[in-house]
Structure formats: C-alpha cells, structure tokens
Amino acid sequence: MTLSLFDQFLSPTLLGVPLIALAVALPWALLPAMTPRWQNSRLLVLQEWFINRFTYQLLTPLSLGGHKWAMIFASLMLFLISINMLGLLPYTFTPTTQLSMNLGFAVPLWLATVVIGMRNQPTAALGHLLPEGTPGPLIPILIVIETISLFIRPLALGVRLTANLTAGHLLIHLISTGVYGLLSMMPTIALVSYLILLLLTLLEVAVAMIQAYVFVLLLSLYLQENV
C-alpha cells in the first residue's frame, strides 16, 4: 500500500526515457500567443489582465531597480500555476512535487538576490545579519543564527511548495480510494466521502494557485531586501 501510494510522485517513463521534460515543457505550449490582429481573443485579454495585476501587486513595494525582475516573476508565476493545475488532472504527473525541481528554481533565484545585494549595497546586505541595538555578548551568536536563516531560505521555498502539493495529492488519493471501497458496502458514507473529495479538490485548486503566488512573493521580498 505504501509503495502504490507514493508511486504517483515518481517521474513517468516511456521506453526507459523520463518524461519529466515533456511535463515541464507542456505549460508553455498551452499559453496563448500574441496575434497580429488588432483585437485579441478573450483568453489573451484575460492573461494580460492577470499578468498586469500580478506584477502591479508584486512590484509596488520594490524600487525601480527591482522592476527589472518583472518578466522573470511573471513567467515563473504562470509556469508554476500551469504545472500545479495540470497536476490535478487524472493520470498526470506534477513536477513541482519533486524537491529537486523546486530547489532548482529556488536556489539560483535566491542566490541572484543575494549577489545583487552584495554588489550594490554590501554594507546594508551584511547589516541584515546583525539587528541594530544588539548587546555585545550576543553579537557572535546572532550572526551565526542570521547566517543560518539566510541559507535556509531557498530550502524553505522548495520544501514549502513540495510539501503542500504532495500532501494535497495524498489526501485526494486516500479519499478517492476510500470512496471506491465503500461504494458497494456503505453507499451513504461513500456519497458523503465523495462530497468531501469534491470540496478537497476545489481546495487543492486554490492551494495550487496560492502556493505559486507565495513562492514568487517570497522571492520578491528577498529581492526587496537587496535592492
């Protein structure tokens, strides 16, 4: 039971070739492209409105130097939402349940914000490691603690996204298995469980979007500290 429960998080293969590259490339093919027509389609207008509102909310607290990251943040947001939503479909694979992939996004972007801070304002960047007004005996301890918390940030980004999506998929799998097993023995309880499963699926749709937004929002906050 344990092996079959977690098999859904294994990368699918075809003739021994991992298909994770196809799962990662699929969201970009589903996004609508610009057309030479004067009036765009409703889907393209909705996408442009979403990107504009998202970038406005995300970049308002940042200085003008941080606005250069607008394209990166908007692309990452659409990519994560698309992958998370596609992973809720039956018989699909969710790449963002893999910690290695999430760390592959989190570590380079977090490192870029740190490098920008050390290059543009090294004094202020190093000042985050020591709060103002710290007593003298606590200075070495606080520097060690703040340094550890700084390096834990990308790990927390990746683990948060992985854990939330993995927990949701496991709950859906467990409840759907229970509904299938109870259908012949206790139809009433199976119906109640099915309604719970529908509500949980709606919750997972919200979680898929919220976790993508939180991932990009935290990156923007890290960038705000260094620009």
C-alpha angles and dihedrals in degrees: 000000000000093000094047090047094058098035089090089070094056117104108256118239136202116202088343094307115121112238096203090105089059091048090051094046096046098078092059090055092053096054113099115249129221116269130207091235119111094232117050126216122264091252092054092046090051091049092050091048091050093048092047094050093044095049091045093053092043101045100038094091092046127089122242090269091062093053088078087076094061094102093047094049095044093048092047091048094052091044095052094044091050094049093045093048094046089051090064092064117098118267093013133124124233111211092192090069086071112091091206092061094046091049088049087062098037103046100052094043093046090047090051091056091049093049091049091052094048091048100044103032111007094167094055092042092054090042089068088069092064121042116221116264096023113160114249098246091053096051098091092045094048092048090054092046094048091047091052091047089050093055092043092061098086091044090052090050093053097041093048093054094042096046096048095049094042093050092050094049091048092051092050090048094048096046093045090051090050092049091052092049095046096045095088097036106037111012094177094056089043090055092050090048090050091054089050088050091054091050090047090051090053089049091051090053088056091045091051091057097038094050091051089050093047091050093055093038093057090049089053090051090052088050091049090060092056106041 
